[in-house]
Amino acid sequence: MNIDIPEMLIRAQELQKGGDYTYSRKLYKEFFECNDTHPLRFKALFEVADNYYHAKNYKSAKHGYEDFLEYCSVQEDVTEQESGWIDAYTKLANSRLKMIEQIVDKGKK
C-alpha cells in the first residue's frame, strides 16, 4: 500500500538532513500529536528522539526512544503496514539506546 507522504514530514526530514534538529523535531512532534491514526505517526515519534540523538542531546534522546518504545508496546489493532513500521523503528530505537549507553559509559572513563 502506497501512502502519500505529508509535506510536513518531507520538510522535517529536509531540516534534519540539513542539521536543523530543533525545528525538524518540532515538525515531527506536531505531526505525531495531530495525526494519531496516520501510519507514519510511528516514524514521526521515532524521529523526535532521533533529532535529539543527532544533536548529541543523549539524555533527551534516551527518554524519546523510551517513549517511542512504550507507545508502540500499547498499540492494538495495528495494520500490517503499521506493524512493519513498529518492527523497523523498534529495532533502530533499541540500537540507538545501546549506542547512547556506550557513549555515556565512554564519557565516564
The first five atom37 places (N, CA, C, CB, O) and aatype in JSON, in Angstrom:
{
  "aatype": [12, 2, 9, 3, 9, 14, 6, 12, 10, 9, 1, 0, 5, 6, 10, 5, 11, 7, 7, 3, 18, 16, 18, 15, 1, 11, 10, 18, 11, 6, 13, 13, 6, 4, 2, 3, 16, 8, 14, 10, 1, 13, 11, 0, 10, 13, 6, 19, 0, 3, 2, 18, 18, 8, 0, 11, 2, 18, 11, 15, 0, 11, 8, 7, 18, 6, 3, 13, 10, 6, 18, 4, 15, 19, 5, 6, 3, 19, 16, 6, 5, 6, 15, 7, 17, 9, 3, 0, 18, 16, 11, 10, 0, 2, 15, 1, 10, 11, 12, 9, 6, 5, 9, 19, 3, 11, 7, 11, 11],
  "atom_mask": [
    [1, 1, 1, 1, 1],
    [1, 1, 1, 1, 1],
    [1, 1, 1, 1, 1],
    [1, 1, 1, 1, 1],
    [1, 1, 1, 1, 1],
    [1, 1, 1, 1, 1],
    [1, 1, 1, 1, 1],
    [1, 1, 1, 1, 1],
    [1, 1, 1, 1, 1],
    [1, 1, 1, 1, 1],
    [1, 1, 1, 1, 1],
    [1, 1, 1, 1, 1],
    [1, 1, 1, 1, 1],
    [1, 1, 1, 1, 1],
    [1, 1, 1, 1, 1],
    [1, 1, 1, 1, 1],
    [1, 1, 1, 1, 1],
    [1, 1, 1, 0, 1],
    [1, 1, 1, 0, 1],
    [1, 1, 1, 1, 1],
    [1, 1, 1, 1, 1],
    [1, 1, 1, 1, 1],
    [1, 1, 1, 1, 1],
    [1, 1, 1, 1, 1],
    [1, 1, 1, 1, 1],
    [1, 1, 1, 1, 1],
    [1, 1, 1, 1, 1],
    [1, 1, 1, 1, 1],
    [1, 1, 1, 1, 1],
    [1, 1, 1, 1, 1],
    [1, 1, 1, 1, 1],
    [1, 1, 1, 1, 1],
    [1, 1, 1, 1, 1],
    [1, 1, 1, 1, 1],
    [1, 1, 1, 1, 1],
    [1, 1, 1, 1, 1],
    [1, 1, 1, 1, 1],
    [1, 1, 1, 1, 1],
    [1, 1, 1, 1, 1],
    [1, 1, 1, 1, 1],
    [1, 1, 1, 1, 1],
    [1, 1, 1, 1, 1],
    [1, 1, 1, 1, 1],
    [1, 1, 1, 1, 1],
    [1, 1, 1, 1, 1],
    [1, 1, 1, 1, 1],
    [1, 1, 1, 1, 1],
    [1, 1, 1, 1, 1],
    [1, 1, 1, 1, 1],
    [1, 1, 1, 1, 1],
    [1, 1, 1, 1, 1],
    [1, 1, 1, 1, 1],
    [1, 1, 1, 1, 1],
    [1, 1, 1, 1, 1],
    [1, 1, 1, 1, 1],
    [1, 1, 1, 1, 1],
    [1, 1, 1, 1, 1],
    [1, 1, 1, 1, 1],
    [1, 1, 1, 1, 1],
    [1, 1, 1, 1, 1],
    [1, 1, 1, 1, 1],
    [1, 1, 1, 1, 1],
    [1, 1, 1, 1, 1],
    [1, 1, 1, 0, 1],
    [1, 1, 1, 1, 1],
    [1, 1, 1, 1, 1],
    [1, 1, 1, 1, 1],
    [1, 1, 1, 1, 1],
    [1, 1, 1, 1, 1],
    [1, 1, 1, 1, 1],
    [1, 1, 1, 1, 1],
    [1, 1, 1, 1, 1],
    [1, 1, 1, 1, 1],
    [1, 1, 1, 1, 1],
    [1, 1, 1, 1, 1],
    [1, 1, 1, 1, 1],
    [1, 1, 1, 1, 1],
    [1, 1, 1, 1, 1],
    [1, 1, 1, 1, 1],
    [1, 1, 1, 1, 1],
    [1, 1, 1, 1, 1],
    [1, 1, 1, 1, 1],
    [1, 1, 1, 1, 1],
    [1, 1, 1, 0, 1],
    [1, 1, 1, 1, 1],
    [1, 1, 1, 1, 1],
    [1, 1, 1, 1, 1],
    [1, 1, 1, 1, 1],
    [1, 1, 1, 1, 1],
    [1, 1, 1, 1, 1],
    [1, 1, 1, 1, 1],
    [1, 1, 1, 1, 1],
    [1, 1, 1, 1, 1],
    [1, 1, 1, 1, 1],
    [1, 1, 1, 1, 1],
    [1, 1, 1, 1, 1],
    [1, 1, 1, 1, 1],
    [1, 1, 1, 1, 1],
    [1, 1, 1, 1, 1],
    [1, 1, 1, 1, 1],
    [1, 1, 1, 1, 1],
    [1, 1, 1, 1, 1],
    [1, 1, 1, 1, 1],
    [1, 1, 1, 1, 1],
    [1, 1, 1, 1, 1],
    [1, 1, 1, 1, 1],
    [1, 1, 1, 0, 1],
    [1, 1, 1, 1, 1],
    [1, 1, 1, 1, 1]
  ],
  "atom_positions": [
    [[0.84, -1.18, 0.0], [0.0, 0.0, 0.0], [0.88, 1.24, 0.0], [-0.96, 0.0, 1.22], [1.7, 1.43, 0.9]],
    [[0.72, 2.08, -0.99], [1.45, 3.34, -1.06], [0.64, 4.42, -0.36], [1.74, 3.74, -2.52], [-0.58, 4.49, -0.5]],
    [[1.32, 5.24, 0.39], [0.65, 6.38, 1.02], [1.38, 7.64, 0.61], [0.6, 6.23, 2.57], [2.59, 7.64, 0.38]],
    [[0.62, 8.71, 0.54], [1.25, 10.0, 0.27], [1.95, 10.46, 1.53], [0.2, 11.05, -0.21], [1.42, 10.37, 2.63]],
    [[3.15, 10.96, 1.34], [3.91, 11.47, 2.49], [3.55, 12.95, 2.66], [5.46, 11.28, 2.29], [3.76, 13.75, 1.76]],
    [[3.02, 13.3, 3.82], [2.62, 14.68, 4.05], [3.81, 15.64, 3.93], [1.98, 14.81, 5.44], [4.95, 15.31, 4.28]],
    [[3.52, 16.82, 3.44], [4.54, 17.85, 3.25], [5.29, 18.15, 4.56], [3.9, 19.14, 2.71], [6.49, 18.41, 4.53]],
    [[4.59, 18.11, 5.67], [5.23, 18.39, 6.96], [6.37, 17.4, 7.24], [4.19, 18.33, 8.09], [7.42, 17.79, 7.75]],
    [[6.16, 16.13, 6.91], [7.2, 15.13, 7.14], [8.36, 15.3, 6.16], [6.62, 13.73, 7.01], [9.52, 15.09, 6.53]],
    [[8.05, 15.67, 4.94], [9.11, 15.92, 3.96], [9.98, 17.08, 4.43], [8.52, 16.23, 2.56], [11.21, 17.0, 4.38]],
    [[9.35, 18.14, 4.88], [10.08, 19.32, 5.37], [10.9, 18.96, 6.62], [9.1, 20.47, 5.69], [12.05, 19.39, 6.75]],
    [[10.31, 18.2, 7.52], [11.04, 17.8, 8.74], [12.29, 17.0, 8.39], [10.12, 16.98, 9.67], [13.34, 17.19, 8.99]],
    [[12.17, 16.11, 7.41], [13.32, 15.31, 7.01], [14.39, 16.18, 6.36], [12.89, 14.18, 6.05], [15.58, 15.99, 6.6]],
    [[13.97, 17.13, 5.52], [14.93, 18.04, 4.89], [15.69, 18.83, 5.95], [14.21, 19.0, 3.92], [16.91, 18.99, 5.87]],
    [[14.97, 19.32, 6.94], [15.6, 20.08, 8.02], [16.57, 19.21, 8.81], [14.54, 20.67, 8.96], [17.66, 19.65, 9.17]],
    [[16.17, 17.98, 9.07], [17.04, 17.05, 9.8], [18.32, 16.8, 9.01], [16.3, 15.72, 10.08], [19.41, 16.83, 9.58]],
    [[18.19, 16.55, 7.73], [19.37, 16.31, 6.89], [20.27, 17.54, 6.85], [18.95, 15.93, 5.46], [21.49, 17.42, 6.71]],
    [[19.67, 18.73, 6.96], [20.43, 19.97, 6.96], [21.01, 20.33, 8.32], [0.0, 0.0, 0.0], [21.72, 21.33, 8.44]],
    [[20.7, 19.54, 9.34], [21.26, 19.79, 10.66], [20.42, 20.69, 11.56], [0.0, 0.0, 0.0], [20.86, 21.04, 12.66]],
    [[19.21, 21.07, 11.11], [18.34, 21.89, 11.95], [17.45, 20.95, 12.77], [17.47, 22.87, 11.08], [16.27, 20.77, 12.48]],
    [[18.05, 20.37, 13.8], [17.38, 19.34, 14.58], [16.24, 19.89, 15.43], [18.37, 18.64, 15.46], [15.26, 19.19, 15.68]],
    [[16.36, 21.12, 15.86], [15.32, 21.7, 16.71], [14.01, 21.87, 15.95], [15.78, 23.05, 17.27], [12.96, 21.41, 16.4]],
    [[14.07, 22.52, 14.79], [12.84, 22.75, 14.03], [12.31, 21.45, 13.44], [13.09, 23.77, 12.91], [11.1, 21.24, 13.39]],
    [[13.21, 20.58, 13.0], [12.8, 19.28, 12.49], [12.04, 18.52, 13.57], [14.02, 18.46, 12.02], [10.97, 17.95, 13.31]],
    [[12.58, 18.51, 14.76], [11.94, 17.81, 15.88], [10.55, 18.38, 16.16], [12.82, 17.91, 17.15], [9.61, 17.62, 16.41]],
    [[10.43, 19.69, 16.11], [9.13, 20.32, 16.36], [8.1, 19.89, 15.31], [9.26, 21.85, 16.36], [6.94, 19.63, 15.65]],
    [[8.52, 19.82, 14.05], [7.59, 19.4, 12.99], [7.17, 17.94, 13.17], [8.22, 19.6, 11.62], [6.0, 17.6, 13.04]],
    [[8.14, 17.08, 13.46], [7.81, 15.68, 13.69], [6.86, 15.53, 14.88], [9.08, 14.85, 13.93], [5.9, 14.76, 14.82]],
    [[7.13, 16.27, 15.95], [6.28, 16.18, 17.14], [4.87, 16.67, 16.84], [6.89, 17.0, 18.3], [3.89, 16.05, 17.26]],
    [[4.77, 17.78, 16.12], [3.46, 18.31, 15.76], [2.69, 17.31, 14.9], [3.61, 19.65, 15.02], [1.5, 17.09, 15.1]],
    [[3.39, 16.7, 13.94], [2.74, 15.71, 13.09], [2.21, 14.55, 13.94], [3.72, 15.18, 12.01], [1.07, 14.13, 13.78]],
    [[3.04, 14.04, 14.83], [2.63, 12.93, 15.69], [1.41, 13.31, 16.53], [3.79, 12.52, 16.62], [0.46, 12.53, 16.62]],
    [[1.43, 14.48, 17.12], [0.34, 14.89, 18.0], [-0.97, 15.15, 17.26], [0.74, 16.14, 18.75], [-2.05, 15.01, 17.83]],
    [[-0.87, 15.53, 15.98], [-2.07, 15.88, 15.21], [-2.56, 14.77, 14.29], [-1.78, 17.11, 14.39], [-3.58, 14.94, 13.61]],
    [[-1.87, 13.65, 14.25], [-2.22, 12.58, 13.31], [-2.18, 11.22, 14.01], [-1.26, 12.58, 12.1], [-1.36, 10.37, 13.69]],
    [[-3.07, 11.05, 14.98], [-2.99, 9.86, 15.83], [-3.4, 8.55, 15.16], [-3.84, 10.06, 17.01], [-3.32, 7.49, 15.79]],
    [[-3.83, 8.59, 13.9], [-4.14, 7.35, 13.2], [-3.33, 7.18, 11.92], [-5.62, 7.3, 12.87], [-3.47, 6.17, 11.23]],
    [[-2.5, 8.14, 11.6], [-1.7, 8.06, 10.37], [-0.62, 6.99, 10.53], [-1.06, 9.44, 10.02], [0.02, 6.93, 11.58]],
    [[-0.42, 6.14, 9.51], [0.59, 5.09, 9.65], [2.01, 5.61, 9.85], [0.56, 4.21, 8.43], [2.86, 4.87, 10.36]],
    [[2.29, 6.83, 9.46], [3.63, 7.39, 9.64], [3.84, 8.04, 11.01], [3.92, 8.39, 8.55], [4.89, 8.63, 11.26]],
    [[2.84, 7.94, 11.88], [3.0, 8.52, 13.22], [4.13, 7.84, 13.98], [1.68, 8.4, 14.02], [4.79, 8.47, 14.8]],
    [[4.36, 6.57, 13.7], [5.45, 5.86, 14.36], [6.8, 6.42, 13.94], [5.39, 4.35, 14.05], [7.69, 6.63, 14.77]],
    [[6.95, 6.67, 12.64], [8.18, 7.27, 12.14], [8.37, 8.65, 12.78], [8.16, 7.38, 10.59], [9.46, 9.0, 13.22]],
    [[7.3, 9.43, 12.82], [7.39, 10.79, 13.37], [7.84, 10.76, 14.83], [6.04, 11.5, 13.25], [8.71, 11.53, 15.21]],
    [[7.25, 9.89, 15.63], [7.63, 9.83, 17.04], [9.07, 9.36, 17.2], [6.68, 8.9, 17.82], [9.81, 9.88, 18.03]],
    [[9.47, 8.38, 16.39], [10.86, 7.93, 16.43], [11.8, 9.09, 16.07], [11.07, 6.75, 15.45], [12.82, 9.28, 16.73]],
    [[11.45, 9.85, 15.05], [12.32, 10.93, 14.59], [12.44, 12.06, 15.6], [11.81, 11.47, 13.28], [13.44, 12.77, 15.6]],
    [[11.44, 12.24, 16.46], [11.57, 13.22, 17.54], [12.8, 12.85, 18.37], [10.27, 13.26, 18.44], [13.66, 13.69, 18.64]],
    [[12.87, 11.59, 18.78], [14.02, 11.12, 19.56], [15.3, 11.18, 18.75], [13.78, 9.7, 20.07], [16.36, 11.55, 19.26]],
    [[15.21, 10.81, 17.48], [16.41, 10.75, 16.64], [17.02, 12.13, 16.42], [16.08, 10.12, 15.3], [18.24, 12.25, 16.27]],
    [[16.2, 13.17, 16.4], [16.74, 14.52, 16.3], [17.55, 14.88, 17.53], [15.61, 15.53, 16.1], [18.6, 15.51, 17.42]],
    [[17.08, 14.47, 18.69], [17.88, 14.67, 19.91], [19.2, 13.92, 19.8], [17.09, 14.21, 21.16], [20.25, 14.44, 20.17]],
    [[19.13, 12.7, 19.31], [20.33, 11.87, 19.17], [21.35, 12.54, 18.26], [19.96, 10.47, 18.61], [22.53, 12.64, 18.61]],
    [[20.91, 13.0, 17.11], [21.84, 13.63, 16.16], [22.38, 14.96, 16.69], [21.14, 13.86, 14.82], [23.48, 15.38, 16.32]],
    [[21.61, 15.61, 17.57], [22.08, 16.85, 18.19], [22.97, 16.58, 19.4], [20.88, 17.71, 18.61], [23.43, 17.5, 20.07]],
    [[23.22, 15.3, 19.67], [24.06, 14.86, 20.79], [23.47, 15.2, 22.16], [25.43, 15.48, 20.67], [24.19, 15.33, 23.15]],
    [[22.15, 15.34, 22.2], [21.44, 15.51, 23.47], [20.96, 14.12, 23.88], [20.22, 16.55, 23.34], [19.79, 13.77, 23.71]],
    [[21.89, 13.34, 24.42], [21.64, 11.92, 24.64], [20.62, 11.64, 25.74], [22.93, 11.23, 24.97], [19.9, 10.64, 25.67]],
    [[20.56, 12.49, 26.73], [19.57, 12.29, 27.8], [18.15, 12.41, 27.23], [19.79, 13.32, 28.94], [17.3, 11.56, 27.51]],
    [[17.91, 13.44, 26.44], [16.59, 13.61, 25.84], [16.32, 12.54, 24.79], [16.47, 15.0, 25.2], [15.19, 12.07, 24.66]],
    [[17.35, 12.15, 24.06], [17.19, 11.09, 23.06], [16.78, 9.79, 23.73], [18.5, 10.89, 22.26], [15.86, 9.11, 23.27]],
    [[17.45, 9.45, 24.82], [17.12, 8.22, 25.54], [15.67, 8.25, 25.99], [18.06, 8.03, 26.76], [14.94, 7.27, 25.81]],
    [[15.26, 9.36, 26.56], [13.87, 9.5, 27.0], [12.92, 9.37, 25.81], [13.67, 10.86, 27.72], [11.87, 8.72, 25.92]],
    [[13.27, 9.98, 24.69], [12.43, 9.93, 23.49], [12.29, 8.52, 22.94], [0.0, 0.0, 0.0], [11.19, 8.1, 22.56]],
    [[13.39, 7.79, 22.88], [13.33, 6.41, 22.39], [12.51, 5.54, 23.34], [14.75, 5.82, 22.23], [11.74, 4.68, 22.9]],
    [[12.66, 5.77, 24.64], [11.87, 5.0, 25.61], [10.38, 5.32, 25.47], [12.34, 5.31, 27.05], [9.55, 4.42, 25.56]],
    [[10.04, 6.59, 25.24], [8.65, 6.96, 25.0], [8.12, 6.28, 23.74], [8.51, 8.5, 24.87], [6.99, 5.79, 23.71]],
    [[8.95, 6.25, 22.69], [8.57, 5.6, 21.45], [8.28, 4.12, 21.69], [9.68, 5.76, 20.39], [7.25, 3.6, 21.25]],
    [[9.18, 3.44, 22.38], [9.01, 2.01, 22.63], [7.76, 1.75, 23.48], [10.25, 1.44, 23.34], [7.04, 0.78, 23.24]],
    [[7.52, 2.6, 24.45], [6.32, 2.44, 25.28], [5.06, 2.65, 24.45], [6.35, 3.44, 26.46], [4.11, 1.87, 24.55]],
    [[5.05, 3.69, 23.62], [3.9, 3.96, 22.76], [3.61, 2.76, 21.87], [4.15, 5.22, 21.9], [2.46, 2.34, 21.74]],
    [[4.63, 2.21, 21.26], [4.46, 1.07, 20.35], [3.95, -0.16, 21.09], [5.77, 0.74, 19.65], [3.15, -0.92, 20.55]],
    [[4.41, -0.35, 22.31], [4.05, -1.55, 23.06], [2.57, -1.6, 23.45], [4.89, -1.65, 24.31], [2.05, -2.68, 23.72]],
    [[1.9, -0.47, 23.47], [0.49, -0.45, 23.87], [-0.46, -0.34, 22.69], [0.25, 0.68, 24.83], [-1.68, -0.23, 22.88]],
    [[0.06, -0.35, 21.48], [-0.79, -0.24, 20.3], [-1.52, -1.56, 20.06], [0.03, 0.14, 19.06], [-0.93, -2.63, 20.1]],
    [[-2.8, -1.45, 19.8], [-3.62, -2.62, 19.49], [-4.25, -2.42, 18.11], [-4.72, -2.84, 20.58], [-4.43, -1.29, 17.66]],
    [[-4.57, -3.51, 17.47], [-5.25, -3.47, 16.18], [-4.52, -2.63, 15.14], [-6.65, -2.94, 16.36], [-5.13, -1.82, 14.45]],
    [[-3.21, -2.81, 15.04], [-2.45, -2.08, 14.03], [-2.53, -2.82, 12.7], [-0.98, -1.9, 14.46], [-2.7, -4.04, 12.66]],
    [[-2.41, -2.07, 11.63], [-2.42, -2.67, 10.31], [-1.09, -3.38, 10.05], [-2.69, -1.61, 9.22], [-0.13, -3.21, 10.81]],
    [[-1.05, -4.15, 8.99], [0.2, -4.82, 8.63], [1.29, -3.79, 8.33], [-0.01, -5.75, 7.4], [2.45, -3.97, 8.71]],
    [[0.91, -2.72, 7.66], [1.87, -1.66, 7.36], [2.4, -1.01, 8.64], [1.21, -0.59, 6.46], [3.6, -0.79, 8.78]],
    [[1.5, -0.72, 9.56], [1.92, -0.12, 10.83], [2.8, -1.08, 11.62], [0.7, 0.27, 11.67], [3.77, -0.65, 12.25]],
    [[2.48, -2.35, 11.58], [3.3, -3.35, 12.25], [4.72, -3.35, 11.69], [2.67, -4.74, 12.11], [5.69, -3.51, 12.44]],
    [[4.84, -3.16, 10.39], [6.16, -3.07, 9.77], [6.94, -1.86, 10.25], [0.0, 0.0, 0.0], [8.13, -1.96, 10.53]],
    [[6.25, -0.72, 10.36], [6.9, 0.49, 10.89], [7.34, 0.25, 12.33], [5.94, 1.71, 10.81], [8.46, 0.6, 12.71]],
    [[6.46, -0.33, 13.12], [6.79, -0.58, 14.53], [8.01, -1.48, 14.64], [5.59, -1.22, 15.26], [8.94, -1.17, 15.39]],
    [[8.02, -2.57, 13.9], [9.15, -3.5, 13.97], [10.47, -2.83, 13.57], [8.9, -4.71, 13.06], [11.48, -2.96, 14.26]],
    [[10.44, -2.12, 12.45], [11.67, -1.49, 11.95], [12.19, -0.44, 12.92], [11.42, -0.86, 10.59], [13.38, -0.41, 13.23]],
    [[11.31, 0.43, 13.38], [11.76, 1.51, 14.25], [12.04, 1.04, 15.68], [10.74, 2.61, 14.27], [12.83, 1.66, 16.38]],
    [[11.42, -0.04, 16.11], [11.75, -0.61, 17.41], [13.18, -1.14, 17.4], [10.76, -1.74, 17.79], [13.93, -0.92, 18.35]],
    [[13.55, -1.82, 16.34], [14.93, -2.32, 16.23], [15.92, -1.16, 16.24], [15.1, -3.15, 14.94], [16.94, -1.21, 16.92]],
    [[15.61, -0.13, 15.48], [16.51, 1.02, 15.41], [16.57, 1.76, 16.75], [16.06, 1.97, 14.3], [17.64, 2.19, 17.17]],
    [[15.43, 1.9, 17.42], [15.42, 2.56, 18.73], [16.27, 1.79, 19.74], [13.98, 2.71, 19.25], [17.03, 2.39, 20.5]],
    [[16.14, 0.48, 19.74], [16.95, -0.33, 20.65], [18.44, -0.21, 20.33], [16.52, -1.8, 20.59], [19.27, -0.18, 21.23]],
    [[18.76, -0.14, 19.06], [20.15, 0.04, 18.64], [20.68, 1.4, 19.11], [20.28, -0.07, 17.11], [21.8, 1.5, 19.61]],
    [[19.87, 2.43, 18.95], [20.28, 3.77, 19.39], [20.47, 3.8, 20.91], [19.23, 4.82, 18.96], [21.41, 4.43, 21.4]],
    [[19.59, 3.14, 21.64], [19.73, 3.11, 23.1], [21.04, 2.45, 23.51], [18.54, 2.37, 23.74], [21.68, 2.89, 24.46]],
    [[21.43, 1.4, 22.82], [22.72, 0.75, 23.1], [23.87, 1.7, 22.79], [22.86, -0.55, 22.28], [24.85, 1.76, 23.54]],
    [[23.76, 2.43, 21.7], [24.81, 3.39, 21.33], [24.92, 4.49, 22.38], [24.53, 4.01, 19.95], [26.02, 4.89, 22.76]],
    [[23.78, 4.99, 22.85], [23.78, 6.02, 23.88], [24.46, 5.51, 25.14], [22.34, 6.49, 24.19], [25.26, 6.21, 25.75]],
    [[24.14, 4.28, 25.52], [24.77, 3.69, 26.7], [26.28, 3.62, 26.54], [24.2, 2.28, 26.96], [27.02, 3.92, 27.47]],
    [[26.74, 3.23, 25.36], [28.18, 3.16, 25.1], [28.82, 4.55, 25.14], [28.45, 2.51, 23.75], [29.91, 4.72, 25.69]],
    [[28.15, 5.53, 24.57], [28.68, 6.9, 24.55], [28.78, 7.45, 25.98], [27.78, 7.81, 23.69], [29.79, 8.04, 26.35]],
    [[27.73, 7.24, 26.76], [27.71, 7.72, 28.14], [28.77, 7.02, 28.96], [26.31, 7.51, 28.77], [29.49, 7.65, 29.73]],
    [[28.88, 5.69, 28.8], [29.91, 4.94, 29.54], [31.31, 5.4, 29.15], [29.76, 3.43, 29.27], [32.18, 5.51, 30.01]],
    [[31.52, 5.65, 27.89], [32.83, 6.11, 27.41], [33.17, 7.48, 28.01], [32.85, 6.19, 25.86], [34.32, 7.75, 28.34]],
    [[32.15, 8.33, 28.15], [32.35, 9.65, 28.73], [32.68, 9.62, 30.21], [0.0, 0.0, 0.0], [33.25, 10.58, 30.74]],
    [[32.34, 8.54, 30.88], [32.61, 8.41, 32.32], [34.04, 7.98, 32.6], [31.65, 7.41, 32.95], [34.52, 8.09, 33.72]],
    [[34.73, 7.48, 31.57], [36.1, 6.97, 31.75], [37.12, 8.07, 31.65], [36.41, 5.9, 30.74], [38.31, 7.81, 31.79]]
  ]
}
